[in-house]
Amino acid sequence: MKKDLFFLDDDGGYIRLPRALVNMIFECIDSCKPCWVYLWMLTKAAYGTISKSNHVILNRGEIELNVIKMTEVFKCSDVYLYRIINQFVKQGLIRKKNEEVYELPMYDKHCCYIMDKKAFVDQSKLQGSFKEFWTVYHRFLNIPETDRYRTERMWAKMSPDEREQALQYIQNYKAYTKGHNYKKSAYNYLKDKMYYTKKE
C-alpha cells in the first residue's frame, strides 16, 4: 500500500478544485485506492468550526468517519477501509481524536492553504496571532465584527512579516481614518493591504 501514497510527494505542485466538483468526481469513482480515500477525507473534512446534528463539534481539518457509509461510497469492504485508515494513521495523515472524530494534520497544506515548507507554521500559533489581530482591530476601531471566517482565511495566506505589519499598523490606520465615517472591515483591511500604506 505504501507505493499507493505517491500522491504525498509535493514535487508536482498543487491545484485547487471547487469542493462541489470533487464531490461530483466521487459519484463517478468505482475504486477504493488510498489516494481516492484520502481525497474524499480532505473534501469531507470541516473547513471551519462546525457543529454536527449529533452534537459533535468539528474544528478545521477534522472529520467524522463512518466506515459503513464509506463502504457505500467506495464499494469495498469495511476491512479494507480499516486497513487504509490504519495506514494513514501510521503515515501521520490522520490522527484519532476520539471514537468518531479524526484530525487531518496536513489538511491546510494538502488543500493549498499553505503552499511551501517555509510558509508551513504551527497552526496554534497562527490561530493565536489571528485572535490577537481580530481583537485589537475591532477594539481600536470600535467597529462591528464581521466576516471572521474569510478574514481568518486571508490571515492564513499571509507571510509572518505581513501579519506583523498588519498588526503593527492598526494604530496608524485608526489615526488615518480619524474624522471619517467609514472604516474598513478587518477582511477589507487585509485584502486591500492597508498596512502597506506609507507611514507619515
C-alpha positions in Angstrom: 0.0 0.0 0.0 3.0 2.4 0.6 3.5 2.7 -3.2 -0.1 4.0 -3.4 0.9 7.0 -1.3 2.9 8.6 -4.2 0.4 11.5 -4.2 2.0 12.8 -1.0 5.1 13.9 -2.9 4.6 17.6 -3.4 7.2 17.8 -6.3 4.3 18.1 -8.8 2.8 21.1 -7.1 -0.8 21.6 -6.0 -4.1 22.7 -7.6 -7.3 24.0 -6.1 -10.6 22.5 -7.1 -14.1 23.5 -6.0 -15.5 21.2 -3.4 -18.6 20.7 -5.5 -16.5 19.4 -8.4 -14.6 17.0 -6.2 -18.0 15.7 -4.9 -19.1 15.1 -8.5 -15.9 13.2 -9.2 -16.7 10.8 -6.3 -20.0 10.0 -8.0 -18.0 8.6 -10.9 -15.4 6.7 -9.0 -15.7 2.9 -8.6 -12.4 2.4 -6.9 -11.1 2.0 -3.3 -7.5 3.2 -3.8 -5.9 5.1 -0.8 -5.4 8.2 -2.9 -9.2 8.4 -3.5 -10.0 7.7 0.1 -7.6 10.5 1.3 -9.0 13.0 -1.3 -12.5 12.1 0.0 -11.4 12.8 3.6 -9.9 16.2 2.6 -13.2 17.0 0.8 -15.4 15.9 3.7 -13.3 17.5 6.5 -14.5 20.6 8.2 -13.1 23.8 6.7 -14.2 25.8 9.7 -15.6 25.1 13.1 -19.0 23.4 12.7 -21.5 21.7 15.0 -23.0 18.4 13.6 -26.5 17.4 14.3 -25.4 14.6 16.7 -23.7 17.3 19.0 -20.2 16.6 17.6 -18.1 19.8 17.1 -15.6 19.6 14.3 -12.8 22.1 14.0 -11.0 22.9 10.8 -9.3 19.8 9.3 -11.4 17.3 11.4 -13.7 14.6 10.0 -16.3 12.3 11.5 -15.5 8.9 10.0 -18.2 6.3 9.5 -16.7 3.3 7.8 -20.1 1.8 6.9 -21.1 4.9 5.0 -17.6 4.9 3.3 -18.2 1.4 2.0 -21.2 2.7 0.1 -19.1 5.5 -1.5 -16.1 3.3 -2.4 -17.8 -0.1 -3.0 -15.3 -2.0 -1.0 -15.3 -3.9 2.3 -15.0 -2.3 5.7 -12.0 -4.5 6.4 -10.1 -3.0 3.5 -11.1 0.6 4.5 -9.9 0.0 8.1 -6.6 -1.1 6.6 -6.3 2.1 4.6 -7.3 4.2 7.7 -4.7 2.4 9.8 -2.1 3.0 7.1 -3.0 6.7 7.1 -2.6 6.8 10.9 0.9 5.3 10.6 1.8 7.7 7.9 0.7 10.7 10.0 -2.1 11.7 7.6 -4.8 11.3 10.1 -4.9 11.2 14.0 -7.7 9.8 16.1 -9.2 12.3 18.5 -11.9 10.2 19.8 -14.2 7.3 18.8 -15.8 9.2 16.0 -13.5 12.1 15.1 -10.2 12.1 13.3 -7.9 15.1 12.6 -6.1 15.6 9.3 -2.8 17.3 10.4 -1.8 18.1 6.8 -5.2 19.5 5.8 -4.1 23.1 5.2 -1.1 22.0 3.2 -2.9 19.5 1.1 -5.7 21.9 0.4 -3.2 24.6 -0.7 -3.7 27.0 2.2 0.0 26.5 2.9 1.9 26.2 -0.3 5.6 25.7 0.7 7.7 24.4 3.5 8.8 27.9 4.6 5.2 29.0 5.0 4.3 25.9 7.0 3.7 27.2 10.5 2.3 25.8 13.7 -1.5 26.3 13.4 -1.9 27.0 17.1 0.5 30.0 16.8 -1.3 31.1 13.6 -4.7 31.0 15.3 -3.3 32.8 18.4 -1.9 35.6 16.3 -5.2 35.9 14.4 -7.2 36.1 17.6 -4.9 39.0 18.7 -5.3 40.8 15.4 -9.1 40.3 15.4 -9.5 41.6 19.0 -7.1 44.5 18.6 -8.6 45.6 15.3 -12.1 45.8 16.5 -11.3 47.2 19.9 -9.2 50.0 18.4 -11.5 50.9 15.6 -14.7 50.3 17.5 -16.5 48.6 14.6 -18.7 45.5 14.5 -17.0 42.1 14.0 -18.0 40.8 10.5 -16.6 38.2 8.1 -14.4 36.4 10.6 -14.1 33.2 8.5 -13.0 35.0 5.4 -10.6 37.2 7.4 -9.1 34.2 9.1 -8.5 32.5 5.7 -6.9 35.7 4.4 -4.7 35.8 7.5 -3.6 32.2 7.0 -2.3 33.1 3.5 -0.2 36.0 4.7 3.5 35.7 5.5 4.6 36.1 9.1 6.1 39.6 8.2 2.8 40.7 6.6 0.9 39.5 9.7 3.3 41.5 11.9 2.9 44.6 9.7 -0.9 44.3 9.7 -1.0 44.1 13.5 1.5 46.9 14.0 -0.2 49.3 11.6 -3.7 49.2 13.2 -2.9 52.2 15.3 -1.8 54.2 12.3 -4.9 53.2 10.4 -7.0 54.4 13.2 -5.3 57.8 13.0 -5.6 57.8 9.2 -9.4 57.2 9.5 -10.0 59.8 12.3 -12.8 62.0 11.3 -14.0 59.6 8.6 -17.3 57.8 9.0 -16.1 54.7 7.0 -13.6 52.3 8.4 -12.7 49.1 6.6 -13.8 45.7 8.0 -10.9 43.6 9.1 -11.2 41.5 6.0 -11.0 44.5 3.7 -8.1 45.9 5.7 -6.1 42.8 5.0 -7.4 42.3 1.4 -6.6 45.9 0.4 -3.2 45.6 2.2 -3.9 48.8 4.1 -0.8 48.0 6.3 1.4 48.8 3.3 0.2 52.4 3.2 3.2 54.7 3.6 3.6 55.8 7.2 3.9 59.5 7.6 
